[in-house]
Amino acid sequence: IVCLSSVYVGYLAALGLERNIVGVDNLDYISNEELRNNPNMVEVGNVGQLNIEVLLALNPRYVFVDDFDIKEELEKSLKDAGIMLIKCNPFRERTPLARAEWIKFFGVIFNKYDEAVLLFNDTKFNYHLLKKQAEKFQNKPTVFLNAMWGEQWDVPGGNSFQATLMKDAGANYIFKNDTSSMTLHKGLESVLERAHQADYWLNVGDFNSKHELLKSNANYGQFDAVKNGQLFNNNKGTNPDGGIPYWETSGVYPDWVLKDLLHIFHPNLEPHYKFHYYQKLK
């Protein structure tokens, strides 16, 4: 197998198929230790800068890719070589459990469907238990997400995957009334107007500390979440090359994400809880 995104590594690893992977797009962004420590693992480049010769030399049976930027010549080259190009897009799903259910897709391909169903059913059961727990809390803290990229602040729409997670974790997402399932493009002033009094700020990009955040843009200091130190990022366990486990495995295990969020928004639940994906920025 060749994986042109770390997302596919997460699903395959959940089914114990790491050893079938012979190539990845960029090893820097892979978190799976078995793959990172494999001296024979080959980098083939991303779809836009793919090294076709290296890929063909690996002679894989399958190449997993999303269909965002697939060129006809790539499809033809792989087809002519007898390599199956499999387009799969879990990231297009609008709910966490819909993304997790893609494990069944991989189970069908690799004759592990029953195992995949069991994994998904466990995830779904755990997710619903946590969601019901969150529904019991009267306090619904407010939250906003992401950070500026250049002059633009991209925030998830109110019917998006991320908005669903916030709701299921018992939080009041600032942009929940924007009914789009797509990304909303905002300016700093627009977000500041809506979110300056929000209780929490999550998923703050590449930043690892409050100091880094404020150094990048002093205007961030106007948010109450910054003043009160309620900053959390989903980059726990980032490897030395920048690979983040969240992006690789959270689609498979949304119950882990939900559990993290539940303990962020309701910290008295378990004072010594160890986060899977999140860390508090200090």
Residue frames relative to the residue before (quaternion, step in Angstrom):
aa qw qx qy qz dx dy dz
I 1.0000 0.0000 0.0000 0.0000 0.00 0.00 0.00
V 0.1144 -0.7306 0.6643 0.1092 3.54 -1.22 0.65
C 0.1701 -0.7924 0.5821 0.0651 3.58 -0.85 1.01
L 0.1865 -0.8007 0.5622 0.0893 3.56 -0.64 1.12
S 0.7296 0.2005 -0.2338 0.6106 3.54 1.18 0.75
S 0.5265 -0.6382 0.4590 0.3239 3.57 -1.05 0.74
V 0.4985 0.6638 -0.4205 0.3663 3.60 1.22 -0.41
Y 0.6810 0.4912 -0.2930 0.4572 3.58 0.93 -0.89
V 0.5674 0.5840 -0.3773 0.4412 3.57 1.15 -0.58
G 0.6307 0.5559 -0.3308 0.4287 3.58 0.99 -0.83
Y 0.6877 0.4707 -0.2819 0.4754 3.58 0.87 -0.94
L 0.6759 0.4985 -0.2999 0.4525 3.57 0.89 -0.91
A 0.6477 0.5185 -0.3178 0.4590 3.58 0.98 -0.82
A 0.6137 0.5579 -0.3465 0.4382 3.59 1.05 -0.74
L 0.7214 0.3874 -0.2258 0.5277 3.57 1.20 -0.56
G 0.5420 -0.6621 0.3791 0.3524 3.59 1.28 0.31
L 0.5015 0.6874 -0.3952 0.3462 3.58 1.15 0.58
E 0.2510 0.8024 -0.5107 0.1800 3.60 1.20 0.39
R 0.6859 0.5194 -0.2985 0.4131 3.59 0.91 -0.88
N 0.5935 0.5590 -0.3646 0.4498 3.56 1.27 -0.21
I 0.6010 0.5747 -0.3542 0.4280 3.58 1.25 -0.37
V 0.1143 -0.8182 0.5627 0.0308 3.59 -0.70 1.10
G 0.8098 0.1092 -0.0486 0.5744 3.57 1.22 -0.39
V 0.0972 -0.7725 0.6257 0.0489 3.55 -1.22 0.64
D 0.6277 -0.5395 0.3833 0.4099 3.58 -1.22 0.27
N 0.7890 -0.1078 0.1259 0.5916 3.58 0.79 -1.04
L 0.3778 -0.7683 0.4750 0.2036 3.57 -0.43 1.22
D 0.5321 0.6382 -0.4053 0.3813 3.60 1.17 -0.51
Y 0.7593 0.4039 -0.1993 0.4697 3.55 0.99 -0.86
I 0.5285 0.6019 -0.4153 0.4312 3.56 1.28 0.25
S 0.2600 -0.7842 0.5486 0.1282 3.57 -0.92 0.95
N 0.5450 0.6335 -0.3957 0.3810 3.58 1.15 -0.56
E 0.4105 -0.7590 0.4565 0.2167 3.57 -0.54 1.21
E 0.6098 0.5557 -0.3652 0.4312 3.60 1.02 -0.69
L 0.6794 0.4719 -0.2869 0.4832 3.58 0.97 -0.79
R 0.6647 0.5166 -0.3059 0.4447 3.58 0.94 -0.90
N 0.7317 0.4190 -0.2274 0.4871 3.56 1.09 -0.72
N 0.5240 0.6287 -0.4113 0.4012 3.57 1.28 0.05
P 0.3375 -0.7817 0.4861 0.1969 3.63 -0.36 1.19
N 0.6786 0.4928 -0.2873 0.4626 3.58 1.22 -0.36
M 0.4538 0.6908 -0.4558 0.3303 3.57 1.28 -0.01
V 0.2086 -0.8068 0.5487 0.0676 3.58 -0.83 1.05
E 0.2918 -0.7257 0.5978 0.1756 3.55 -1.06 0.83
V 0.1603 -0.8178 0.5492 0.0623 3.58 -0.79 1.01
G 0.5416 -0.6180 0.4033 0.4027 3.59 1.27 -0.13
N 0.5452 -0.6114 0.4494 0.3563 3.55 -1.23 0.34
V 0.7510 -0.4222 0.2538 0.4398 3.55 -1.29 0.23
G 0.6876 0.5006 -0.2868 0.4409 3.57 0.97 -0.84
Q 0.7876 0.1861 -0.0921 0.5801 3.58 1.18 -0.55
L 0.1660 0.8372 -0.5005 0.1452 3.52 0.96 0.90
N 0.3017 -0.7201 0.5959 0.1878 3.55 -1.04 0.86
I 0.2717 -0.8179 0.4884 0.1365 3.54 0.06 1.34
E 0.6422 0.5411 -0.3319 0.4296 3.58 0.96 -0.85
V 0.6582 0.4947 -0.3050 0.4785 3.58 0.96 -0.87
L 0.6484 0.5251 -0.3145 0.4527 3.56 0.96 -0.87
L 0.6859 0.4801 -0.2932 0.4617 3.58 0.84 -0.92
A 0.6208 0.5574 -0.3394 0.4345 3.59 1.08 -0.71
L 0.6204 0.5422 -0.3407 0.4527 3.58 1.16 -0.55
N 0.1767 -0.8327 0.5003 0.1583 3.55 1.27 -0.54
P 0.1509 0.8118 -0.5513 0.1194 3.60 0.73 0.98
R 0.5001 -0.6212 0.4942 0.3460 3.55 -1.21 0.30
Y 0.8061 0.1349 -0.0386 0.5749 3.57 1.04 -0.85
V 0.0902 -0.7328 0.6687 0.0881 3.53 -1.26 0.61
F 0.1847 -0.7954 0.5714 0.0816 3.58 -0.65 1.14
V 0.1185 0.7908 -0.5818 0.1490 3.54 -0.83 1.05
D 0.3972 -0.6428 0.5644 0.3325 3.58 -1.21 0.33
D 0.5082 -0.6894 0.4314 0.2834 3.58 -1.18 0.39
F 0.3019 0.7983 -0.4783 0.2069 3.56 1.23 0.40
D 0.8368 0.0595 0.0253 0.5438 3.57 0.85 -0.93
I 0.2620 0.7851 -0.5176 0.2168 3.56 0.99 0.83
K 0.2190 -0.7709 0.5867 0.1167 3.57 -0.88 0.96
E 0.6125 -0.5941 0.3871 0.3495 3.55 -1.10 0.77
E 0.6420 0.5461 -0.3384 0.4185 3.58 1.00 -0.78
L 0.6108 0.5368 -0.3468 0.4675 3.58 1.16 -0.67
E 0.6529 0.5121 -0.3157 0.4602 3.57 0.88 -0.91
K 0.6735 0.5001 -0.3005 0.4538 3.57 0.91 -0.90
S 0.6456 0.5312 -0.3227 0.4437 3.61 0.95 -0.90
L 0.6880 0.4720 -0.2815 0.4740 3.56 0.91 -0.89
K 0.6404 0.5230 -0.3271 0.4576 3.57 0.99 -0.81
D 0.6562 0.5157 -0.3073 0.4571 3.57 0.95 -0.87
A 0.6989 0.4494 -0.2595 0.4922 3.58 1.16 -0.65
G 0.5135 -0.6669 0.4057 0.3562 3.57 1.28 0.01
I 0.4979 0.6375 -0.4280 0.4032 3.57 1.23 0.47
M 0.3462 -0.7590 0.5184 0.1878 3.55 -0.83 0.99
L 0.2135 -0.7602 0.6054 0.0999 3.56 -0.74 1.14
I 0.0785 -0.8172 0.5710 0.0046 3.57 -0.56 1.17
K 0.1871 -0.7850 0.5857 0.0758 3.54 -0.58 1.23
C 0.1543 0.7795 -0.5955 0.1181 3.55 -0.71 1.03
N 0.1337 -0.8391 0.5269 -0.0209 3.52 -0.82 1.10
P 0.0670 -0.8238 0.5623 0.0276 3.61 0.42 1.11
F 0.6225 0.5849 -0.3429 0.3910 3.58 1.06 -0.73
R 0.6060 0.5690 -0.3634 0.4207 3.61 1.18 -0.32
E 0.5354 0.6393 -0.4063 0.3736 3.60 1.22 -0.33
R 0.4274 -0.7485 0.4639 0.2044 3.57 -1.06 0.79
T 0.7542 0.3000 -0.1979 0.5495 3.59 1.23 -0.23
P 0.6256 -0.5680 0.3829 0.3734 3.60 -1.13 0.60
L 0.6965 0.4713 -0.2927 0.4551 3.59 0.87 -0.87
A 0.5910 0.5498 -0.3728 0.4577 3.61 1.12 -0.53
R 0.6344 0.5094 -0.3274 0.4806 3.58 1.05 -0.71
A 0.6616 0.5202 -0.3055 0.4454 3.56 0.94 -0.91
E 0.6404 0.5638 -0.3277 0.4057 3.58 1.04 -0.75
W 0.4978 0.6481 -0.4284 0.3856 3.59 1.25 -0.20
I 0.4741 0.6581 -0.4504 0.3732 3.61 1.20 -0.22
K 0.6092 0.5602 -0.3460 0.4420 3.59 1.13 -0.63
F 0.5884 0.5808 -0.3492 0.4411 3.57 1.10 -0.72
F 0.6914 0.4518 -0.2634 0.4985 3.54 0.94 -0.94
G 0.6083 0.5656 -0.3424 0.4391 3.56 1.12 -0.67
V 0.6300 0.5314 -0.3242 0.4643 3.58 1.04 -0.78
I 0.6819 0.5133 -0.2943 0.4300 3.57 0.84 -1.02
F 0.8078 0.2964 -0.1254 0.4938 3.56 0.90 -0.96
N 0.5291 -0.6766 0.3883 0.3339 3.54 1.22 0.59
K 0.5584 0.5641 -0.4075 0.4516 3.56 1.02 0.90
Y 0.1796 0.8424 -0.4948 0.1152 3.53 1.14 0.66
D 0.6556 0.5169 -0.3258 0.4437 3.61 0.86 -0.90
E 0.6465 0.5075 -0.3096 0.4782 3.56 1.00 -0.85
A 0.6486 0.5239 -0.3121 0.4556 3.57 0.99 -0.82
V 0.6379 0.5249 -0.3203 0.4636 3.58 1.01 -0.82
L 0.6475 0.5137 -0.3164 0.4657 3.58 0.96 -0.84
L 0.6459 0.5188 -0.3147 0.4632 3.58 0.96 -0.87
F 0.6805 0.4824 -0.2948 0.4661 3.57 0.88 -0.92
N 0.6534 0.5216 -0.3256 0.4416 3.59 0.91 -0.85
D 0.6211 0.5246 -0.3322 0.4781 3.59 1.06 -0.73
T 0.6551 0.5156 -0.3030 0.4616 3.55 0.94 -0.94
K 0.6703 0.5052 -0.2929 0.4580 3.57 0.90 -0.97
F 0.6397 0.5262 -0.3187 0.4608 3.59 0.97 -0.86
N 0.6826 0.4829 -0.2853 0.4685 3.58 0.85 -0.99
Y 0.6350 0.5434 -0.3263 0.4417 3.58 0.98 -0.88
H 0.6956 0.4759 -0.2826 0.4581 3.57 0.85 -0.96
L 0.6003 0.5510 -0.3579 0.4561 3.59 1.08 -0.64
L 0.6764 0.4862 -0.2784 0.4782 3.56 0.93 -0.95
K 0.6337 0.5312 -0.3279 0.4568 3.57 0.99 -0.81
K 0.6577 0.4987 -0.3094 0.4722 3.60 0.95 -0.85
Q 0.6108 0.5444 -0.3393 0.4642 3.56 1.09 -0.72
A 0.6681 0.5067 -0.2953 0.4580 3.57 0.96 -0.90
E 0.6225 0.5715 -0.3383 0.4139 3.59 1.06 -0.72
K 0.6307 0.5648 -0.3280 0.4191 3.59 1.17 -0.50
F 0.6130 0.5719 -0.3559 0.4130 3.59 1.18 -0.43
Q 0.4030 -0.7168 0.5238 0.2222 3.55 -0.89 1.01
N 0.6830 0.4768 -0.2761 0.4795 3.56 1.02 -0.84
K 0.0566 -0.7862 0.6154 -0.0012 3.58 -0.76 1.08
P 0.1950 -0.8154 0.5321 0.1183 3.63 0.07 1.22
T 0.4393 -0.6866 0.5150 0.2654 3.57 -1.14 0.62
V 0.0487 -0.8092 0.5847 -0.0315 3.55 -1.08 0.78
F 0.0453 -0.7571 0.6482 0.0681 3.55 -1.23 0.56
L 0.3430 -0.7868 0.5031 0.1004 3.54 -1.24 0.58
N 0.8206 0.3005 -0.2264 0.4302 3.50 -1.44 0.40
A 0.2785 -0.7433 0.5866 0.1607 3.57 -1.34 -0.05
M 0.6957 -0.4655 0.3425 0.4266 3.55 -1.32 0.15
W 0.0714 -0.7309 0.6754 0.0678 3.52 -1.23 0.66
G 0.7785 -0.0541 -0.0227 0.6248 3.54 -0.08 1.29
E 0.7755 -0.2786 0.2424 0.5121 3.56 -0.72 -1.10
Q 0.6823 0.4973 -0.2599 0.4687 3.58 1.28 -0.01
W 0.1909 -0.7505 0.6234 0.1077 3.55 -1.10 0.77
D 0.1569 -0.7966 0.5806 0.0614 3.58 -0.45 1.22
V 0.0018 -0.8025 0.5957 -0.0330 3.58 -0.67 1.10
P 0.5358 -0.6266 0.4508 0.3421 3.60 -1.05 0.68
G 0.5007 -0.6495 0.4848 0.3041 3.56 -1.07 0.76
G 0.6845 -0.5384 0.3260 0.3679 3.55 -1.26 0.38
N 0.7265 0.3557 -0.2367 0.5382 3.61 1.23 -0.31
S 0.4165 0.7290 -0.4468 0.3091 3.56 1.21 0.46
F 0.7239 -0.4129 0.3562 0.4226 3.50 -1.43 0.15
Q 0.7033 0.4685 -0.2702 0.4613 3.59 0.84 -1.01
A 0.6346 0.5277 -0.3297 0.4584 3.58 1.01 -0.78
T 0.6232 0.5369 -0.3295 0.4635 3.58 1.06 -0.75
L 0.6356 0.5306 -0.3249 0.4570 3.57 0.98 -0.84
M 0.6589 0.5113 -0.3131 0.4543 3.58 0.91 -0.91
K 0.6563 0.5103 -0.3022 0.4664 3.57 0.95 -0.89
D 0.6915 0.4871 -0.2787 0.4549 3.57 0.88 -0.98
A 0.6696 0.4766 -0.2924 0.4889 3.58 1.23 -0.46
G 0.5655 -0.6403 0.3720 0.3630 3.59 1.25 0.15
A 0.5415 0.5965 -0.4146 0.4232 3.57 1.09 0.70
N 0.4041 -0.6862 0.5569 0.2360 3.54 -1.30 0.45
Y 0.2189 -0.8069 0.5389 0.1028 3.57 -0.17 1.30
I 0.5351 -0.6879 0.3957 0.2897 3.55 -0.71 1.14
F 0.7794 0.3188 -0.1684 0.5125 3.60 0.97 -0.81
K 0.2500 0.8167 -0.4923 0.1680 3.59 1.16 0.50
N 0.6824 0.5021 -0.2948 0.4419 3.61 1.09 -0.58
D 0.5390 0.5370 -0.4210 0.4939 3.57 1.29 0.01
T 0.2684 -0.8642 0.4061 0.1275 3.53 0.02 1.32
S 0.4339 0.7067 -0.4655 0.3093 3.61 1.20 0.08
S 0.3542 -0.7007 0.5704 0.2412 3.55 -1.20 0.56
M 0.6128 0.5588 -0.3261 0.4537 3.55 1.34 -0.12
T 0.6536 -0.4880 0.3981 0.4198 3.54 -1.35 -0.04
L 0.2639 -0.7430 0.5973 0.1470 3.55 -1.07 0.86
H 0.2634 -0.7738 0.5581 0.1427 3.57 -0.88 0.91
K 0.0051 -0.8227 0.5637 -0.0735 3.56 -0.47 1.26
G 0.3913 -0.6549 0.5791 0.2874 3.50 -1.38 0.15
L 0.6952 -0.4683 0.3301 0.4341 3.58 -1.25 0.31
E 0.6620 0.5250 -0.3188 0.4295 3.59 0.88 -0.93
S 0.6451 0.5356 -0.3136 0.4457 3.56 1.01 -0.85
V 0.6823 0.4664 -0.2833 0.4864 3.58 0.93 -0.92
L 0.6334 0.5425 -0.3287 0.4433 3.59 0.98 -0.84
E 0.6372 0.5409 -0.3216 0.4450 3.55 0.99 -0.86
R 0.7434 0.4163 -0.2191 0.4754 3.57 0.93 -0.93
A 0.8262 0.3148 -0.1028 0.4557 3.56 0.92 -0.91
H 0.4064 0.7553 -0.4674 0.2141 3.63 1.16 -0.03
Q 0.7368 0.3712 -0.2298 0.5163 3.61 1.17 -0.49
A 0.3772 0.7458 -0.4794 0.2677 3.61 1.23 0.15
D 0.5401 -0.6593 0.4320 0.2949 3.56 -1.10 0.75
Y 0.8216 0.1303 -0.0213 0.5546 3.58 0.96 -0.87
W 0.1341 -0.7354 0.6573 0.0955 3.51 -1.31 0.59
L 0.0464 -0.8242 0.5632 -0.0374 3.58 -0.61 1.19
N 0.8298 0.2446 -0.1811 0.4678 3.54 -1.39 0.36
V 0.1879 0.8528 -0.4626 0.1532 3.55 0.89 1.02
G 0.7022 -0.5158 0.2758 0.4060 3.58 0.92 0.92
D 0.8144 -0.2850 0.2160 0.4571 3.55 -1.06 -0.83
F 0.5064 0.6988 -0.4008 0.3076 3.58 1.24 -0.08
N 0.2162 -0.7931 0.5625 0.0882 3.53 -1.07 0.87
S 0.7823 0.1664 -0.1173 0.5887 3.60 1.26 0.01
K 0.6291 -0.5239 0.4213 0.3903 3.52 -1.29 0.39
H 0.6145 0.5592 -0.3373 0.4427 3.58 1.06 -0.78
E 0.6533 0.5058 -0.3130 0.4683 3.62 0.90 -0.91
L 0.6407 0.5466 -0.3148 0.4377 3.54 0.98 -0.89
L 0.7177 0.4459 -0.2479 0.4740 3.57 0.82 -1.02
K 0.6012 0.5594 -0.3536 0.4479 3.56 1.15 -0.61
S 0.6581 0.5158 -0.3060 0.4553 3.58 1.06 -0.73
N 0.7860 -0.0896 0.0832 0.6060 3.58 1.11 -0.69
A 0.3543 -0.7743 0.4900 0.1868 3.56 -0.35 1.27
N 0.5709 0.6156 -0.3759 0.3922 3.61 1.18 -0.50
Y 0.5266 0.6316 -0.4106 0.3940 3.59 1.21 -0.40
G 0.5859 0.6156 -0.3556 0.3891 3.57 1.17 -0.55
Q 0.5823 0.5985 -0.3685 0.4086 3.59 1.26 -0.23
F 0.5854 0.5772 -0.3746 0.4287 3.59 1.23 -0.31
D 0.5166 -0.6483 0.4668 0.3080 3.59 -0.96 0.88
A 0.6098 0.5682 -0.3554 0.4230 3.60 1.04 -0.72
V 0.6406 0.4935 -0.3151 0.4967 3.59 1.14 -0.64
K 0.6545 0.5233 -0.3075 0.4508 3.57 0.90 -0.93
N 0.7555 0.3868 -0.1937 0.4920 3.56 1.01 -0.86
G 0.4849 -0.7089 0.4080 0.3096 3.59 1.28 0.10
Q 0.4765 0.6627 -0.4508 0.3612 3.59 1.08 0.61
L 0.3028 0.7414 -0.5148 0.3058 3.50 0.66 1.29
F 0.0368 0.7989 -0.5979 0.0545 3.58 -0.78 1.03
N 0.1240 -0.7955 0.5905 0.0560 3.54 -0.96 0.89
N 0.4084 -0.7266 0.5065 0.2208 3.56 -1.10 0.77
N 0.4971 0.6686 -0.4105 0.3707 3.57 1.00 0.84
K 0.2533 0.7679 -0.5452 0.2214 3.58 1.10 0.61
G 0.8151 0.2636 -0.1971 0.4766 3.56 -1.04 0.82
T 0.2791 0.7737 -0.5219 0.2261 3.58 1.21 0.39
N 0.3752 -0.7380 0.5075 0.2388 3.59 -0.78 0.96
P 0.7142 -0.4822 0.2873 0.4182 3.63 -1.20 0.34
D 0.7029 0.4544 -0.2649 0.4789 3.59 1.20 -0.47
G 0.6522 -0.5549 0.3006 0.4200 3.57 1.29 0.04
G 0.4684 0.6741 -0.4479 0.3544 3.60 1.24 0.06
I 0.1746 -0.8054 0.5640 0.0525 3.57 -0.86 1.00
P 0.4777 -0.7080 0.4383 0.2801 3.63 -0.60 1.10
Y 0.5638 0.6243 -0.3840 0.3808 3.59 1.05 -0.76
W 0.7209 0.4589 -0.2646 0.4469 3.58 0.79 -1.00
E 0.6714 0.5094 -0.2928 0.4516 3.58 1.17 -0.49
T 0.8501 0.2115 -0.0593 0.4787 3.58 0.84 -0.93
S 0.5162 0.6737 -0.4295 0.3085 3.63 1.14 -0.30
G 0.5872 0.5738 -0.3742 0.4312 3.59 1.15 -0.51
V 0.6684 0.4893 -0.2810 0.4847 3.55 1.11 -0.73
Y 0.8090 0.2128 -0.0689 0.5436 3.56 1.02 -0.87
P 0.0064 -0.8272 0.5616 -0.0149 3.64 0.47 1.11
D 0.5570 0.5910 -0.3990 0.4258 3.59 1.20 -0.36
W 0.6119 0.5267 -0.3525 0.4732 3.61 1.10 -0.58
V 0.6406 0.5146 -0.3199 0.4717 3.57 1.02 -0.84
L 0.6698 0.5088 -0.2990 0.4506 3.56 0.87 -0.97
K 0.6397 0.5212 -0.3284 0.4597 3.57 1.00 -0.76
D 0.6141 0.5337 -0.3352 0.4751 3.59 1.03 -0.76
L 0.6872 0.4946 -0.2843 0.4498 3.57 0.83 -1.02
L 0.6192 0.5547 -0.3344 0.4439 3.54 1.02 -0.82
H 0.7129 0.4413 -0.2503 0.4841 3.58 0.99 -0.84
I 0.5717 0.5432 -0.3867 0.4780 3.58 1.23 -0.29
F 0.7530 0.4148 -0.2167 0.4626 3.56 0.77 -1.07
H 0.7733 0.1925 -0.1060 0.5947 3.56 1.21 -0.49
P 0.0954 -0.8798 0.4637 0.0423 3.58 0.62 1.19
N 0.6206 0.5615 -0.3511 0.4198 3.60 1.16 -0.37
L 0.4367 0.7125 -0.4499 0.3150 3.58 1.27 -0.13
E 0.7765 -0.1077 0.1501 0.6025 3.56 0.85 -1.04
P 0.3065 -0.8212 0.4484 0.1750 3.61 0.13 1.30
H 0.7712 0.3385 -0.1802 0.5082 3.61 1.03 -0.72
Y 0.2369 0.7999 -0.5124 0.2035 3.55 1.19 0.56
K 0.2515 -0.7560 0.5871 0.1432 3.59 -1.04 0.85
F 0.3734 -0.7659 0.4887 0.1876 3.55 -0.56 1.22
H 0.4446 -0.6642 0.5365 0.2708 3.53 -1.20 0.67
Y 0.8518 0.1477 -0.0024 0.5026 3.55 0.70 -1.16
Y 0.7403 0.4339 -0.2208 0.4636 3.57 1.09 -0.65
Q 0.0328 -0.7566 0.6505 0.0577 3.51 -1.34 0.39
K 0.4543 -0.6756 0.5114 0.2749 3.52 -1.14 0.70
L 0.3395 -0.7436 0.5414 0.1967 3.56 -0.88 0.94
K 0.1354 -0.8076 0.5725 0.0419 3.56 -0.85 1.01
